[in-house]
Every structure is written in structure tokens, then in C-alpha cells.
Amino acid sequence: MSLRFKAISEATSPNPDEKNSKRQRIDLGNGSEVVYIPRFLTLDESWKLFDYLNKEIPWTRPTIRVFGRSCVQPRDTCYVASEGLPDLVYSGYQPHAYSWDDFPPLKDMLEAVHKALPGSRFNSLLLNRYKGGNDNVGWHADDEKLYGSTPEIASVSFGCEREFLLKKKPSKSSQERKVDDEPARKRLKKSSNSDQHSFTLKHGSLLVMRGYTQRDWIHSVPKRQKAEATRVNLTFRLVL
């Protein structure tokens, strides 16, 4: 199976005035930036790829270590990378690295992302599948050394819309750690608007984190009881 994508942009959208086709830029300050395109792919392309990903990807739900404890990761995952890259290891787990040739539609998707982001380059892909509202990813930053000091991460979402939260990294004081134990929505209400951002990641959308976002900010996809359907997310990264 091979798909050729026509990513929507302000210039190519059949309806240039449609709000969802326009890219939004959010300056986070100090060299950090987020770009969000609510309608990166057409609905038809998005559903075709969602069905392929949901059925054909060899998903696994690994056991990881968080704060010294072993637990089952609350989402399914898969990893694709170019040949010869260093191994990816997170939370004590090292996923098997599949080849781009194993999944031709993902090679097409990589090409579409590169075309939409001139000057950007990605050589690895971490896939996540959230099968319901209890599946989530906690607060973290993708600041592993293999991504360099200013990693760019392009995230494409399919299926159920989920809330994506972004906030400035807390200090290491005990007071901040105590606050970080509170529910995500309650914490956001306590923060100033400049210290937190929330996006509802739509089916076929693209969100890009650039600059020092991983150094200065953390992000999460929290639990949501009303999110009953499946969501699949692709995060393209450059391993140095």
C-alpha cells in the first residue's frame, strides 16, 4: 500500500479562507516556537492513513520504568528509523527499530512533512496509539541527547481529537514538585497564560515544536473520560 499525500497549505487549500487550513505560529519566547496546522491533510487522506496505521502497524504496549517503578505504558507504540542511527531508549525501554521500507505509507508521510516544513529534516518516527480516554502520556520533554540541543519535532494526529498541553518547565524545588502532582487542568488554571498553552489536536493536524521548546517546556496528553475513540499520533524527529 502506498499513499501520496497533498498536504493542505494556505496556497493549496481548495478554500483558502477556511480557518482550519491556516498555520498558526505561537512564539513561546527565548527561542521557543510552536507551529500548528489544524488541517494538514485532507479528511479523505487522514482516514485512509488512520485505518492503515490502526490495522497494519505492529503495535506493542511495553513495560517501562517511571520514578523507579515498573508499569505498563498507558498507550501502544512503534518505532521507525533510518539505518545506522543510535538506539532509542526511554524510561528503561528500547523499542525495536523498523525500517521505513517496512511501511511505505510512512515514507510518503515523511515526504509530505518535509515538503510542508522547508529546511527541516527528520530520520526517525515514534508512533503512539491511544485506545481511549485512559490512555495518555504524562508531563515530559523530548530532550534526549540523541536529538541535540534544539530538536524539532513534527507531530501528526489522526482519529479522536485529544487535548495537548504545553507548560514551562517547573523548578526542581519541593514546592514545584508538589504542585506537579495536581491534576493537569487545575495546574493550568494556576498558571499565567504565557506559561501554558492548550491545543485540541484535530484529525489530520500537524503540530511542530521548535527551538528551545524541549529545553524550557514540557508537554502532555492527559486522561480524558470523554475521549472514547482511538487516536494515532506520529512524531517525526531527527536523531543526530
Contacts in CASP RR format, 6 or more apart in sequence:
PFRMAT RR
TARGET T0000
AUTHOR 0000-0000-0000
METHOD contacts of the structure
MODEL  1
MSLRFKAISEATSPNPDEKNSKRQRIDLGNGSEVVYIPRFLTLDESWKLF
DYLNKEIPWTRPTIRVFGRSCVQPRDTCYVASEGLPDLVYSGYQPHAYSW
DDFPPLKDMLEAVHKALPGSRFNSLLLNRYKGGNDNVGWHADDEKLYGST
PEIASVSFGCEREFLLKKKPSKSSQERKVDDEPARKRLKKSSNSDQHSFT
LKHGSLLVMRGYTQRDWIHSVPKRQKAEATRVNLTFRLVL
1 52 0 8 1.000
1 56 0 8 1.000
1 104 0 8 1.000
1 105 0 8 1.000
2 104 0 8 1.000
2 105 0 8 1.000
2 108 0 8 1.000
3 45 0 8 1.000
3 48 0 8 1.000
3 49 0 8 1.000
3 52 0 8 1.000
3 105 0 8 1.000
3 108 0 8 1.000
3 109 0 8 1.000
4 108 0 8 1.000
5 41 0 8 1.000
5 45 0 8 1.000
5 49 0 8 1.000
5 108 0 8 1.000
5 109 0 8 1.000
5 111 0 8 1.000
5 112 0 8 1.000
6 12 0 8 1.000
6 41 0 8 1.000
6 42 0 8 1.000
6 45 0 8 1.000
6 112 0 8 1.000
7 40 0 8 1.000
7 41 0 8 1.000
7 112 0 8 1.000
7 113 0 8 1.000
7 115 0 8 1.000
7 116 0 8 1.000
7 206 0 8 1.000
8 21 0 8 1.000
8 37 0 8 1.000
8 39 0 8 1.000
8 40 0 8 1.000
8 41 0 8 1.000
8 42 0 8 1.000
9 21 0 8 1.000
9 23 0 8 1.000
9 37 0 8 1.000
9 116 0 8 1.000
10 16 0 8 1.000
10 21 0 8 1.000
10 22 0 8 1.000
10 23 0 8 1.000
13 21 0 8 1.000
13 39 0 8 1.000
15 21 0 8 1.000
18 39 0 8 1.000
19 38 0 8 1.000
20 38 0 8 1.000
20 39 0 8 1.000
20 202 0 8 1.000
21 37 0 8 1.000
21 38 0 8 1.000
21 39 0 8 1.000
22 37 0 8 1.000
23 35 0 8 1.000
23 36 0 8 1.000
23 37 0 8 1.000
24 35 0 8 1.000
24 36 0 8 1.000
24 37 0 8 1.000
24 38 0 8 1.000
25 33 0 8 1.000
25 34 0 8 1.000
25 35 0 8 1.000
26 33 0 8 1.000
26 34 0 8 1.000
26 35 0 8 1.000
26 36 0 8 1.000
26 197 0 8 1.000
27 33 0 8 1.000
28 34 0 8 1.000
28 166 0 8 1.000
28 197 0 8 1.000
28 213 0 8 1.000
28 216 0 8 1.000
28 217 0 8 1.000
30 212 0 8 1.000
30 216 0 8 1.000
31 211 0 8 1.000
31 212 0 8 1.000
32 209 0 8 1.000
32 210 0 8 1.000
32 211 0 8 1.000
32 212 0 8 1.000
32 213 0 8 1.000
32 215 0 8 1.000
32 216 0 8 1.000
32 217 0 8 1.000
33 209 0 8 1.000
33 210 0 8 1.000
33 211 0 8 1.000
33 213 0 8 1.000
34 166 0 8 1.000
34 197 0 8 1.000
34 207 0 8 1.000
34 208 0 8 1.000
34 209 0 8 1.000
34 210 0 8 1.000
34 213 0 8 1.000
35 206 0 8 1.000
35 207 0 8 1.000
35 208 0 8 1.000
35 210 0 8 1.000
36 199 0 8 1.000
36 205 0 8 1.000
36 206 0 8 1.000
36 207 0 8 1.000
36 208 0 8 1.000
37 116 0 8 1.000
37 205 0 8 1.000
37 206 0 8 1.000
37 207 0 8 1.000
38 202 0 8 1.000
38 205 0 8 1.000
39 202 0 8 1.000
39 204 0 8 1.000
39 205 0 8 1.000
40 116 0 8 1.000
40 156 0 8 1.000
40 204 0 8 1.000
40 205 0 8 1.000
40 206 0 8 1.000
41 49 0 8 1.000
41 112 0 8 1.000
41 156 0 8 1.000
41 204 0 8 1.000
43 203 0 8 1.000
43 204 0 8 1.000
45 204 0 8 1.000
46 158 0 8 1.000
46 159 0 8 1.000
46 203 0 8 1.000
46 204 0 8 1.000
47 203 0 8 1.000
49 105 0 8 1.000
49 109 0 8 1.000
49 158 0 8 1.000
50 158 0 8 1.000
50 159 0 8 1.000
50 203 0 8 1.000
50 232 0 8 1.000
52 105 0 8 1.000
53 127 0 8 1.000
53 129 0 8 1.000
53 158 0 8 1.000
53 232 0 8 1.000
53 234 0 8 1.000
54 129 0 8 1.000
54 230 0 8 1.000
54 232 0 8 1.000
56 103 0 8 1.000
57 78 0 8 1.000
57 103 0 8 1.000
57 127 0 8 1.000
57 129 0 8 1.000
58 78 0 8 1.000
58 98 0 8 1.000
59 76 0 8 1.000
59 77 0 8 1.000
59 78 0 8 1.000
59 127 0 8 1.000
59 129 0 8 1.000
60 76 0 8 1.000
60 77 0 8 1.000
60 78 0 8 1.000
60 95 0 8 1.000
61 72 0 8 1.000
61 73 0 8 1.000
61 75 0 8 1.000
61 76 0 8 1.000
61 77 0 8 1.000
62 72 0 8 1.000
62 73 0 8 1.000
62 77 0 8 1.000
62 93 0 8 1.000
62 95 0 8 1.000
63 70 0 8 1.000
63 71 0 8 1.000
63 72 0 8 1.000
63 73 0 8 1.000
63 93 0 8 1.000
64 70 0 8 1.000
64 71 0 8 1.000
64 72 0 8 1.000
64 73 0 8 1.000
64 90 0 8 1.000
64 91 0 8 1.000
64 92 0 8 1.000
64 93 0 8 1.000
65 71 0 8 1.000
65 91 0 8 1.000
65 92 0 8 1.000
65 93 0 8 1.000
66 91 0 8 1.000
73 91 0 8 1.000
73 93 0 8 1.000
74 134 0 8 1.000
74 135 0 8 1.000
74 136 0 8 1.000
74 137 0 8 1.000
75 128 0 8 1.000
75 129 0 8 1.000
75 130 0 8 1.000
75 131 0 8 1.000
75 135 0 8 1.000
75 136 0 8 1.000
75 137 0 8 1.000
76 128 0 8 1.000
76 129 0 8 1.000
76 130 0 8 1.000
76 131 0 8 1.000
76 135 0 8 1.000
77 95 0 8 1.000
77 126 0 8 1.000
77 127 0 8 1.000
77 128 0 8 1.000
77 129 0 8 1.000
78 95 0 8 1.000
78 98 0 8 1.000
78 126 0 8 1.000
78 127 0 8 1.000
79 88 0 8 1.000
79 95 0 8 1.000
79 96 0 8 1.000
79 97 0 8 1.000
79 98 0 8 1.000
79 124 0 8 1.000
79 125 0 8 1.000
79 126 0 8 1.000
79 127 0 8 1.000
80 97 0 8 1.000
80 98 0 8 1.000
80 99 0 8 1.000
80 100 0 8 1.000
80 102 0 8 1.000
80 103 0 8 1.000
80 106 0 8 1.000
80 124 0 8 1.000
80 125 0 8 1.000
80 127 0 8 1.000
81 88 0 8 1.000
81 97 0 8 1.000
81 98 0 8 1.000
81 99 0 8 1.000
81 123 0 8 1.000
81 124 0 8 1.000
81 125 0 8 1.000
81 239 0 8 1.000
82 100 0 8 1.000
82 123 0 8 1.000
82 124 0 8 1.000
82 239 0 8 1.000
83 99 0 8 1.000
85 97 0 8 1.000
85 123 0 8 1.000
85 124 0 8 1.000
85 146 0 8 1.000
85 239 0 8 1.000
86 146 0 8 1.000
86 239 0 8 1.000
87 94 0 8 1.000
87 97 0 8 1.000
88 94 0 8 1.000
88 95 0 8 1.000
88 97 0 8 1.000
88 124 0 8 1.000
88 126 0 8 1.000
88 144 0 8 1.000
88 146 0 8 1.000
88 239 0 8 1.000
90 144 0 8 1.000
95 126 0 8 1.000
100 106 0 8 1.000
100 107 0 8 1.000
100 110 0 8 1.000
101 107 0 8 1.000
106 125 0 8 1.000
106 234 0 8 1.000
109 156 0 8 1.000
109 234 0 8 1.000
110 122 0 8 1.000
110 125 0 8 1.000
110 236 0 8 1.000
113 120 0 8 1.000
113 122 0 8 1.000
113 154 0 8 1.000
113 156 0 8 1.000
113 206 0 8 1.000
113 236 0 8 1.000
114 120 0 8 1.000
114 121 0 8 1.000
114 122 0 8 1.000
116 206 0 8 1.000
117 152 0 8 1.000
117 154 0 8 1.000
117 208 0 8 1.000
120 152 0 8 1.000
120 154 0 8 1.000
120 208 0 8 1.000
121 238 0 8 1.000
122 152 0 8 1.000
122 154 0 8 1.000
122 236 0 8 1.000
122 237 0 8 1.000
122 238 0 8 1.000
123 237 0 8 1.000
123 238 0 8 1.000
123 239 0 8 1.000
124 236 0 8 1.000
124 237 0 8 1.000
124 238 0 8 1.000
124 239 0 8 1.000
125 234 0 8 1.000
125 235 0 8 1.000
125 236 0 8 1.000
125 237 0 8 1.000
126 234 0 8 1.000
126 235 0 8 1.000
126 237 0 8 1.000
127 232 0 8 1.000
127 233 0 8 1.000
127 234 0 8 1.000
127 235 0 8 1.000
128 137 0 8 1.000
128 232 0 8 1.000
128 233 0 8 1.000
128 235 0 8 1.000
129 135 0 8 1.000
129 230 0 8 1.000
129 231 0 8 1.000
129 232 0 8 1.000
129 233 0 8 1.000
130 136 0 8 1.000
130 160 0 8 1.000
130 162 0 8 1.000
130 221 0 8 1.000
130 227 0 8 1.000
130 230 0 8 1.000
130 231 0 8 1.000
130 232 0 8 1.000
130 233 0 8 1.000
131 230 0 8 1.000
132 160 0 8 1.000
132 227 0 8 1.000
132 228 0 8 1.000
132 229 0 8 1.000
132 230 0 8 1.000
132 231 0 8 1.000
133 223 0 8 1.000
133 224 0 8 1.000
133 225 0 8 1.000
133 226 0 8 1.000
133 227 0 8 1.000
133 228 0 8 1.000
134 223 0 8 1.000
135 223 0 8 1.000
136 220 0 8 1.000
136 221 0 8 1.000
136 222 0 8 1.000
136 223 0 8 1.000
137 220 0 8 1.000
137 221 0 8 1.000
138 220 0 8 1.000
138 221 0 8 1.000
138 222 0 8 1.000
139 167 0 8 1.000
139 180 0 8 1.000
139 184 0 8 1.000
139 218 0 8 1.000
139 219 0 8 1.000
139 220 0 8 1.000
140 218 0 8 1.000
140 219 0 8 1.000
140 220 0 8 1.000
141 169 0 8 1.000
141 214 0 8 1.000
141 215 0 8 1.000
141 217 0 8 1.000
141 218 0 8 1.000
141 219 0 8 1.000
142 151 0 8 1.000
142 153 0 8 1.000
142 209 0 8 1.000
142 214 0 8 1.000
142 235 0 8 1.000
142 237 0 8 1.000
143 151 0 8 1.000
143 214 0 8 1.000
143 215 0 8 1.000
146 239 0 8 1.000
146 240 0 8 1.000
147 153 0 8 1.000
147 214 0 8 1.000
147 237 0 8 1.000
147 238 0 8 1.000
147 239 0 8 1.000
147 240 0 8 1.000
148 240 0 8 1.000
149 212 0 8 1.000
149 215 0 8 1.000
150 210 0 8 1.000
150 211 0 8 1.000
150 212 0 8 1.000
150 214 0 8 1.000
150 215 0 8 1.000
151 209 0 8 1.000
151 211 0 8 1.000
151 214 0 8 1.000
151 237 0 8 1.000
151 238 0 8 1.000
152 208 0 8 1.000
152 209 0 8 1.000
152 210 0 8 1.000
152 211 0 8 1.000
152 237 0 8 1.000
152 238 0 8 1.000
153 208 0 8 1.000
153 209 0 8 1.000
153 214 0 8 1.000
153 235 0 8 1.000
153 236 0 8 1.000
153 237 0 8 1.000
154 206 0 8 1.000
154 207 0 8 1.000
154 208 0 8 1.000
154 235 0 8 1.000
154 236 0 8 1.000
155 201 0 8 1.000
155 206 0 8 1.000
155 207 0 8 1.000
155 208 0 8 1.000
155 209 0 8 1.000
155 233 0 8 1.000
155 234 0 8 1.000
155 235 0 8 1.000
155 236 0 8 1.000
156 204 0 8 1.000
156 205 0 8 1.000
156 206 0 8 1.000
156 233 0 8 1.000
156 234 0 8 1.000
156 236 0 8 1.000
157 201 0 8 1.000
157 202 0 8 1.000
157 203 0 8 1.000
157 204 0 8 1.000
157 205 0 8 1.000
157 207 0 8 1.000
157 231 0 8 1.000
157 232 0 8 1.000
157 233 0 8 1.000
157 234 0 8 1.000
158 203 0 8 1.000
158 204 0 8 1.000
158 231 0 8 1.000
158 232 0 8 1.000
158 233 0 8 1.000
158 234 0 8 1.000
159 203 0 8 1.000
159 204 0 8 1.000
159 229 0 8 1.000
159 230 0 8 1.000
159 231 0 8 1.000
159 232 0 8 1.000
160 203 0 8 1.000
160 227 0 8 1.000
160 228 0 8 1.000
160 229 0 8 1.000
160 230 0 8 1.000
160 231 0 8 1.000
161 200 0 8 1.000
161 201 0 8 1.000
161 202 0 8 1.000
161 203 0 8 1.000
161 227 0 8 1.000
161 231 0 8 1.000
162 200 0 8 1.000
162 201 0 8 1.000
162 221 0 8 1.000
162 224 0 8 1.000
162 227 0 8 1.000
162 231 0 8 1.000
163 198 0 8 1.000
163 199 0 8 1.000
163 200 0 8 1.000
163 201 0 8 1.000
163 221 0 8 1.000
163 222 0 8 1.000
163 224 0 8 1.000
164 198 0 8 1.000
164 199 0 8 1.000
164 200 0 8 1.000
164 201 0 8 1.000
164 207 0 8 1.000
164 219 0 8 1.000
164 220 0 8 1.000
164 221 0 8 1.000
165 184 0 8 1.000
165 188 0 8 1.000
165 196 0 8 1.000
165 197 0 8 1.000
165 198 0 8 1.000
165 219 0 8 1.000
165 220 0 8 1.000
165 221 0 8 1.000
165 222 0 8 1.000
166 196 0 8 1.000
166 197 0 8 1.000
166 198 0 8 1.000
166 199 0 8 1.000
166 213 0 8 1.000
166 217 0 8 1.000
166 218 0 8 1.000
166 219 0 8 1.000
167 187 0 8 1.000
167 188 0 8 1.000
167 191 0 8 1.000
167 195 0 8 1.000
167 196 0 8 1.000
167 197 0 8 1.000
167 217 0 8 1.000
167 218 0 8 1.000
167 219 0 8 1.000
168 191 0 8 1.000
168 195 0 8 1.000
168 196 0 8 1.000
168 216 0 8 1.000
168 217 0 8 1.000
168 218 0 8 1.000
169 215 0 8 1.000
169 216 0 8 1.000
169 217 0 8 1.000
169 218 0 8 1.000
170 176 0 8 1.000
170 177 0 8 1.000
170 179 0 8 1.000
170 180 0 8 1.000
170 218 0 8 1.000
179 187 0 8 1.000
179 190 0 8 1.000
180 187 0 8 1.000
184 220 0 8 1.000
184 222 0 8 1.000
185 222 0 8 1.000
188 196 0 8 1.000
188 198 0 8 1.000
199 207 0 8 1.000
201 207 0 8 1.000
201 233 0 8 1.000
209 217 0 8 1.000
209 219 0 8 1.000
221 233 0 8 1.000
END
